[in-house]
Amino acid sequence: MTAGLLASAAPLAEAFDLALVDLDGVAYKGHLPIEHAAAGLAAARERGMRLVFVTNNASREPEDVAGQLSELDIPTVPDEVMTAAQACAALLRTRLEPGAKVLVVGGKGLVTAVTAAGFEVVASADDKPVAVAQGYSPDLGWVHLAEAAYAVQRGAWHVASNLDLSLPTARGFAPGNGSLVGAVVAATGVQPSSAGKPSPTMYHLAVERAGAERPLVIGDRLDTDLAGAREGGYPGLHVLTGVSTARDAVLAEPGLRPTFLAADLRALLEPHPAPVLDEGWWVCGEAAAKVSDGGLRLGGRPASGRSARGAAAPDGHGAGIDLVRVACAAAWAAVDAGEPLDPATVPELVA
């Protein structure tokens, strides 16, 4: 798969048979709905696209996640949820025998997943666990992190459900599991294995469970959702309703780049054009962009059909998703060719 944007003549809901949908920032934000998310997903299902909600949150049971989605008018059953806790348990199975002792530092979702995988869950390093499974829980404290550190110092395999440094909440960004894992790493000097995104483990598990042939990853974070898509070899749709902005996408390195861009989940019902090069300008619809003398230049297409030379759009407001597409195409092509690009010339873009 190339590191550039792809085109889809058919709506994404028809071009792909399974959507691997992130939760926070895509389906909802904290406990609040995201505009157009429920309607967009419902319409995608009507067109035959199946959904699996894939989350780096390891503290909650699939039943809890499905219940929250259903309350937000996104009807979901537990089998349509894949959590980092399930991925963590699957990773443990690659090295440990059934019945092995595992110290679980995390919420009930992780305890359930590790138990279901056939391991004995213990609560103390003195129980001689062969592994530590660490996931986020708002109830974690120093005592729990200390037990993890003691066990890792004694040789236990440290497996993190994910390494997200921050966690979006209704009040802002709070410390995520990666920040808590960092406390154990600081105490032990041992880097953990990770099961969550950007590792593609959860994506592989979800695709295998669904028996899908044409999966599409949908996420709002380039460093987890879309990086995992790239690593797993799946096309990825970046929706601009969460953490990573359009400007972040323009400046993204190859391993973090999406293959499709959208303002919100209504884009599942639409074709997706890809920018093309026209007389030195990348064009898509009425938008155009190029990199010149180390700077990104944005413009439009007048009635003649030729790209506007120097018709600047300094703030990008109201320019639409096509302007984001051409900005990405121009920036990525320049950087990949070894040309300089001053990030200061890349504005905040609003789709």
Helices and strands as residue ranges (DSSP letters): H 12-15, E 18-21, E 28-29, E 32-33, H 37-46, E 50-55, H 62-71, G 78-80, E 81-83, H 84-93, E 101-105, H 108-116, E 120-122, G 125-127, E 131-134, H 142-153, E 157-160, E 166-169, E 172-175, H 177-188, E 193-194, H 201-210, E 215-219, I 222-226, H 227-232, E 236-239, H 246-250, G 254-256, E 260-262, G 265-269, E 276-278, E 281-284, E 287-292, E 295-300, H 321-336, G 343-345
